[in-house]
Amino acid sequence: MKIDKKKILFIVGILISIICSWLFLRKIEWSTLGVAFREAKYVYILPAIIIVFVNYYFRAVRWAVLMSPIKKVSVLNLFSANMIGFMASNVLPARLGEVIRPVIIARKEKIKVSTSFATVVMERVFDILGIIVIASLLFYFLPADPSQSKHVGAGSHIETSAVDSKAMEYGWQDKTEPHSIMQQKEADPLSVIHQLKKWSTIMAFFGICAIMSLFLLSLYPKKAGAVFEKLLFVFPHHLREKLVNLLHSFISGLQVFDNKKQLMWIGILSLIIWLLNAASVYVLCFSFDIGLSFAGACFVIICVALAIALPQAPGFIGVFHIATQKSLDVFGIGLSSAQSLAILLWAVTFIPVTVVGLIFLWREGLSFGEISHIDERTPE
């Protein structure tokens, strides 16, 4: 009996989302949550949404730079493909949007899908590197030991623990909830940060390995093809030839490595993209009077990015929410405030993108059914 890996991943993803949704919902105090949303300052939603779309614009600019060695593609076309792809990832299983984006551009610009797909892989590599850089800087300045913490401000009249004082020092104390709640946390926030420091080292290792592998592929395409062909000796001859051809098409999408200025510009754009992600969190915190610093917002984005890398249901239901809540919990943000922000952040991040993605889908003359069953045939 043949095992369908896609179905297994889909089922696993659904189960993960169900578990995370249960973990998130089981502690909700609906009356408190209702009060939080009634008293929320919704004026901050519009600037947060603007930041989200500016972020996607910079993603399109970065993709245009990655595509430039292959073909000059307009930022508008890439922005359109991005919005359709991310909309699809929000509503369709198996992150289908990651396949849809390069296929749409490949068909529209008459280039090979494997070449277009290589640029999307490069996007993900630079996304990982962007997270690593921000995480490394952030964790470098965060304390690794409770004894490093200090009391802040002459105006503080409350004796706090090492954990609580560090939360106050970085501006991570929740203004909307009693301080006593901060002393009831089940886990030590600094121990969580210490674990995340270890994970950032692991991410850095794999990120460096990925970028070096792609660099070597672009630098020595013939040798890489020969090595790859040897590794495929177990496959039938016709399949082996097809895979080698795909490799060479993929390598042609890595030509950006030949231009150091473009490579540097892509790196800068990747950092801007992740800082904009953090900015949307930072702005939305004002909706609930949550005193989270920009460093705290960066921390939240890193945790959410790691969480949504797991298999899960479309739209990252549950996983996104629990990751946001737990990352805010590390900084002493009260439960109801953290849950309120998690719900609002998810809505601001996903609903406008899905609506705009559907509009661009209509603009491109495509149907939802078409992209749901899109294939990867290489256009001639």
C-alpha positions as CSV (number, residue, x, y, z in Angstrom):
1,M,0.0,0.0,0.0
2,K,1.4,3.4,-1.1
3,I,1.7,6.0,1.6
4,D,0.5,9.4,0.6
5,K,2.9,11.8,2.4
6,K,0.8,14.9,1.5
7,K,-2.3,13.4,3.2
8,I,-0.2,12.4,6.3
9,L,1.3,15.9,6.6
10,F,-2.2,17.4,6.2
11,I,-3.6,15.2,8.9
12,V,-0.7,15.9,11.2
13,G,-1.1,19.7,10.5
14,I,-4.8,19.6,11.4
15,L,-4.0,17.7,14.6
16,I,-1.4,20.3,15.6
17,S,-3.8,23.1,14.9
18,I,-6.5,21.5,16.9
19,I,-4.2,20.9,19.9
20,C,-2.9,24.4,19.8
21,S,-6.4,25.9,19.4
22,W,-7.5,23.9,22.5
23,L,-4.5,25.1,24.5
24,F,-5.3,28.7,23.5
25,L,-9.1,28.5,24.0
26,R,-9.1,26.5,27.3
27,K,-7.7,29.4,29.3
28,I,-9.8,32.2,27.8
29,E,-12.0,34.1,30.2
30,W,-14.6,35.3,27.7
31,S,-16.0,38.1,29.9
32,T,-12.5,39.6,30.4
33,L,-11.8,39.1,26.7
34,G,-15.0,40.9,25.8
35,V,-14.1,43.8,28.0
36,A,-10.6,44.0,26.5
37,F,-12.1,44.2,22.9
38,R,-14.7,46.7,24.0
39,E,-12.1,49.0,25.5
40,A,-9.5,48.5,22.7
41,K,-8.2,51.4,20.7
42,Y,-9.0,50.3,17.1
43,V,-7.4,53.4,15.7
44,Y,-4.1,51.5,15.6
45,I,-5.5,48.8,13.3
46,L,-5.2,50.9,10.1
47,P,-1.5,51.7,10.6
48,A,-0.8,48.1,11.4
49,I,-2.6,47.0,8.1
50,I,-0.6,49.6,6.2
51,I,2.6,48.2,7.6
52,V,1.5,44.6,6.6
53,F,1.1,45.7,3.0
54,V,4.3,47.7,2.9
55,N,5.9,44.5,4.1
56,Y,4.5,42.6,1.1
57,Y,5.6,45.4,-1.2
58,F,9.2,45.0,0.0
59,R,8.8,41.2,-0.5
60,A,7.9,41.9,-4.1
61,V,10.9,44.3,-4.5
62,R,13.2,41.6,-3.1
63,W,11.7,39.0,-5.4
64,A,12.3,41.4,-8.4
65,V,16.0,41.6,-7.4
66,L,16.2,37.8,-7.2
67,M,14.5,37.5,-10.6
68,S,16.6,40.3,-12.3
69,P,19.5,38.0,-13.5
70,I,16.9,35.8,-15.2
71,K,14.4,38.4,-16.4
72,K,13.3,41.9,-15.5
73,V,9.8,41.5,-13.9
74,S,7.7,44.3,-12.7
75,V,7.2,44.7,-9.0
76,L,3.4,44.9,-9.5
77,N,3.3,41.5,-11.2
78,L,5.4,40.0,-8.4
79,F,3.2,41.8,-5.7
80,S,0.2,40.3,-7.4
81,A,1.7,36.8,-7.4
82,N,2.7,37.3,-3.8
83,M,-0.8,38.3,-2.7
84,I,-2.4,35.4,-4.5
85,G,0.1,33.0,-3.1
86,F,-0.2,34.1,0.5
87,M,-4.0,34.2,0.2
88,A,-3.8,30.6,-1.0
89,S,-1.6,29.6,1.9
90,N,-4.2,31.1,4.2
91,V,-7.1,29.1,2.9
92,L,-5.6,26.0,1.2
93,P,-3.8,23.1,2.8
94,A,-0.1,22.1,2.4
95,R,1.2,25.7,2.0
96,L,0.1,25.5,-1.6
97,G,0.7,29.2,-2.0
98,E,4.5,28.5,-2.0
99,V,4.0,26.5,-5.2
100,I,1.4,28.8,-6.7
101,R,3.5,32.0,-6.6
102,P,6.4,30.7,-8.7
103,V,4.0,28.9,-11.1
104,I,2.0,32.1,-11.7
105,I,5.1,34.1,-12.5
106,A,6.6,31.4,-14.6
107,R,3.5,31.2,-16.8
108,K,3.1,35.0,-17.0
109,E,6.7,35.7,-17.8
110,K,7.4,32.6,-19.9
111,I,10.2,31.2,-17.8
112,K,10.8,27.7,-16.4
113,V,8.9,26.9,-13.2
114,S,12.0,25.3,-11.7
115,T,13.9,28.5,-12.3
116,S,11.2,30.6,-10.8
117,F,10.9,28.2,-7.9
118,A,14.7,28.6,-7.2
119,T,14.1,32.3,-6.5
120,V,11.3,31.4,-4.0
121,V,13.8,29.0,-2.3
122,M,16.3,31.9,-2.2
123,E,13.6,34.0,-0.5
124,R,13.2,31.5,2.2
125,V,16.9,31.2,2.7
126,F,17.2,35.0,3.2
127,D,14.1,34.9,5.4
128,I,15.9,32.4,7.7
129,L,19.1,34.5,7.6
130,G,17.1,37.6,8.5
131,I,15.5,35.8,11.5
132,I,19.0,34.6,12.5
133,V,20.5,38.0,12.4
134,I,17.6,39.6,14.4
135,A,17.4,36.7,16.9
136,S,21.2,36.8,17.4
137,L,21.2,40.5,18.1
138,L,18.2,40.3,20.3
139,F,19.3,37.3,22.4
140,Y,22.8,38.7,22.7
141,F,21.4,41.7,24.7
142,L,18.8,39.6,26.7
143,P,20.0,38.2,30.0
144,A,21.0,34.5,30.2
145,D,21.0,34.5,34.0
146,P,18.5,36.0,36.5
147,S,21.4,37.4,38.5
148,Q,22.1,39.9,35.7
149,S,18.8,41.6,36.2
150,K,18.5,45.1,37.7
151,H,15.8,47.1,39.2
152,V,14.7,50.1,37.1
153,G,13.8,53.6,37.8
154,A,13.7,55.4,41.1
155,G,10.0,55.6,40.8
156,S,9.5,51.8,41.3
157,H,8.0,51.2,44.8
158,I,7.5,47.4,44.4
159,E,10.0,44.8,45.3
160,T,10.2,42.6,42.2
161,S,11.9,39.3,41.5
162,A,14.8,39.1,39.0
163,V,12.4,38.0,36.3
164,D,9.9,40.7,36.9
165,S,12.5,43.5,37.2
166,K,14.0,42.4,33.8
167,A,10.5,42.5,32.3
168,M,10.1,46.1,33.6
169,E,13.6,47.1,32.4
170,Y,12.8,46.2,28.8
171,G,9.4,47.8,29.0
172,W,7.6,44.4,28.9
173,Q,5.3,44.9,31.8
174,D,1.6,44.8,31.0
175,K,-0.1,48.0,32.0
176,T,-3.6,46.6,31.9
177,E,-3.2,43.8,34.5
178,P,-2.3,43.6,38.2
179,H,1.4,43.0,38.9
180,S,0.6,39.9,41.0
181,I,-0.4,38.1,37.8
182,M,3.2,38.4,36.6
183,Q,4.3,36.4,39.7
184,Q,2.1,33.5,38.9
185,K,3.9,32.4,35.7
186,E,4.4,28.6,35.4
187,A,7.7,28.9,33.5
188,D,10.8,31.0,34.1
189,P,11.0,33.5,31.2
190,L,14.7,33.7,31.4
191,S,15.0,29.9,31.0
192,V,12.8,30.1,27.9
193,I,15.1,32.9,26.5
194,H,18.1,30.6,27.3
195,Q,16.6,27.8,25.3
196,L,15.8,30.1,22.4
197,K,19.4,31.2,22.4
198,K,20.4,27.6,21.8
199,W,17.9,27.3,19.0
200,S,19.2,30.5,17.4
201,T,22.6,28.9,17.2
202,I,21.1,25.8,15.5
203,M,19.2,28.0,13.1
204,A,22.4,29.9,12.3
205,F,24.3,26.6,11.5
206,F,21.6,25.4,9.1
207,G,21.2,28.9,7.6
208,I,24.9,29.1,6.9
209,C,24.9,25.6,5.5
210,A,22.0,26.5,3.2
211,I,23.6,29.7,1.9
212,M,26.9,27.9,1.3
213,S,25.3,25.1,-0.6
214,L,23.4,27.5,-2.8
215,F,26.6,29.5,-3.4
216,L,28.5,26.4,-4.4
217,L,25.7,25.3,-6.7
218,S,25.9,28.6,-8.6
219,L,29.7,28.7,-8.5
220,Y,30.3,25.1,-9.7
221,P,27.2,24.0,-11.6
222,K,28.8,21.3,-13.6
223,K,30.6,19.7,-10.7
224,A,27.3,20.0,-8.6
225,G,25.4,18.3,-11.5
226,A,27.9,15.5,-11.6
227,V,27.8,14.9,-7.8
228,F,24.0,15.1,-7.9
229,E,23.9,12.6,-10.7
230,K,26.0,10.1,-8.8
231,L,23.7,10.4,-5.8
232,L,20.8,9.5,-8.0
233,F,22.2,6.2,-9.2
234,V,19.4,4.3,-7.5
235,F,16.7,5.9,-9.8
236,P,15.8,4.7,-13.3
237,H,17.8,6.4,-16.1
238,H,14.9,8.5,-17.5
239,L,14.0,9.8,-14.0
240,R,17.6,10.5,-13.2
241,E,18.0,12.6,-16.4
242,K,14.8,14.6,-15.5
243,L,16.1,15.3,-12.0
244,V,19.5,16.5,-13.3
245,N,17.8,18.8,-15.8
246,L,15.6,20.2,-13.0
247,L,18.8,20.9,-11.0
248,H,20.4,22.9,-13.9
249,S,17.2,24.9,-14.3
250,F,17.2,25.5,-10.5
251,I,20.9,26.6,-10.7
252,S,20.0,29.2,-13.3
253,G,17.8,30.8,-10.7
254,L,20.8,31.3,-8.4
255,Q,22.5,33.8,-10.6
256,V,22.1,36.5,-8.1
257,F,25.2,35.2,-6.3
258,D,27.2,36.6,-9.2
259,N,26.4,40.1,-8.2
260,K,27.6,41.1,-4.7
261,K,25.7,44.4,-4.7
262,Q,22.4,42.7,-5.4
263,L,23.2,40.1,-2.8
264,M,23.8,42.8,-0.2
265,W,20.6,44.6,-1.2
266,I,18.6,41.4,-0.8
267,G,20.1,41.0,2.7
268,I,19.1,44.5,3.6
269,L,15.6,44.0,2.2
270,S,15.2,40.8,4.2
271,L,16.0,42.6,7.5
272,I,13.6,45.4,6.6
273,I,10.9,42.8,6.0
274,W,11.3,41.2,9.4
275,L,11.6,44.6,11.2
276,L,8.3,45.6,9.5
277,N,6.7,42.4,10.8
278,A,7.8,43.4,14.3
279,A,6.6,46.9,13.7
280,S,3.0,45.6,13.1
281,V,3.1,43.8,16.5
282,Y,4.5,46.9,18.2
283,V,1.8,49.2,16.8
284,L,-1.0,46.8,17.7
285,C,0.2,46.6,21.3
286,F,-1.1,50.2,21.8
287,S,-4.6,48.9,21.1
288,F,-4.6,47.2,24.4
289,D,-2.2,49.5,26.3
290,I,0.4,46.7,26.4
291,G,3.8,48.1,27.3
292,L,5.9,46.0,24.9
293,S,9.2,47.3,23.6
294,F,10.2,47.0,20.0
295,A,12.7,44.3,21.1
296,G,9.8,42.4,22.6
297,A,7.9,42.7,19.3
298,C,10.9,41.3,17.5
299,F,10.9,38.4,20.0
300,V,7.2,37.7,19.3
301,I,7.8,37.6,15.6
302,I,10.7,35.2,15.9
303,C,8.6,32.8,18.0
304,V,5.7,33.0,15.7
305,A,7.9,32.4,12.6
306,L,9.4,29.3,14.2
307,A,5.9,28.0,15.2
308,I,4.3,28.5,11.8
309,A,7.1,26.5,10.2
310,L,5.4,23.4,11.6
311,P,2.8,21.5,9.6
312,Q,-0.6,22.9,10.4
313,A,-4.1,23.8,9.2
314,P,-4.5,26.6,6.6
315,G,-4.3,30.1,8.0
316,F,-2.1,28.8,10.9
317,I,-5.2,28.6,13.1
318,G,-4.3,27.9,16.7
319,V,-0.5,27.7,16.2
320,F,-0.2,31.4,15.5
321,H,-2.4,32.3,18.5
322,I,-0.6,30.1,21.0
323,A,2.8,31.1,19.8
324,T,1.9,34.8,20.2
325,Q,0.4,34.2,23.6
326,K,3.3,32.2,25.0
327,S,5.9,34.7,23.6
328,L,4.1,37.5,25.3
329,D,3.9,35.5,28.5
330,V,7.7,35.4,28.6
331,F,7.7,39.2,29.0
332,G,5.1,39.3,31.8
333,I,2.1,40.2,29.6
334,G,-1.1,39.2,31.3
335,L,-3.1,36.3,29.8
336,S,-6.2,38.2,28.7
337,S,-4.1,41.0,27.1
338,A,-1.9,38.4,25.4
339,Q,-4.9,36.5,24.0
340,S,-6.6,39.7,22.9
341,L,-3.5,40.8,21.0
342,A,-3.0,37.3,19.5
343,I,-6.6,37.3,18.1
344,L,-6.3,40.9,16.7
345,L,-2.8,40.3,15.3
346,W,-4.0,37.2,13.5
347,A,-7.0,39.1,12.1
348,V,-4.9,42.0,10.9
349,T,-2.3,39.8,9.4
350,F,-4.5,37.3,7.6
351,I,-7.9,38.8,6.7
352,P,-6.8,41.8,4.7
353,V,-4.2,39.7,2.8
354,T,-6.8,37.1,2.0
355,V,-9.2,39.7,0.7
356,V,-6.6,41.5,-1.4
357,G,-5.3,38.2,-2.7
358,L,-8.8,37.3,-4.0
359,I,-9.0,40.7,-5.7
360,F,-5.6,40.1,-7.5
361,L,-6.8,36.6,-8.4
362,W,-9.8,38.1,-10.1
363,R,-7.5,40.8,-11.7
364,E,-5.3,38.0,-13.2
365,G,-8.3,36.2,-14.7
366,L,-7.8,33.1,-12.5
367,S,-10.4,31.1,-10.6
368,F,-10.0,29.7,-7.1
369,G,-10.6,26.2,-8.6
370,E,-7.7,26.8,-11.0
371,I,-5.1,27.6,-8.4
372,S,-6.4,24.9,-6.1
373,H,-5.3,22.3,-8.6
374,I,-2.3,24.2,-10.2
375,D,0.4,22.0,-11.5
376,E,4.1,22.6,-12.1
377,R,4.4,22.1,-15.9
378,T,7.3,24.1,-17.3
379,P,6.2,26.7,-19.8
380,E,8.0,26.7,-23.1
